Amino acid sequence: MVQNQTFPIDVILNHRYQIKARLSSKTGRKTYLAQDQGTQIQIILKCLSPDWFAHWRIDI
């Protein structure tokens, strides 16, 4: 698991997803535009920090 990591442009994650651009960087989450190397389809990749979930409140 990679925590609080900022990925450089053009890095390939999991031998499949190539980072094309960082779209957003906020506390506990980062959003990237990536390209699936198998299908050549562009996707949105959202990386969430485990600490980010601690701020959620779930009412049951």
Sequence and secondary structure as in RCSB ss.txt:
>XXXX:A:sequence
MVQNQTFPIDVILNHRYQIKARLSSKTGRKTYLAQDQGTQIQIILKCLSPDWFAHWRIDI
>XXXX:A:secstr
   S    TT EETTTEEEEEEEEEETTEEEEEEEETTT  EEEEEEE HHHHTT     
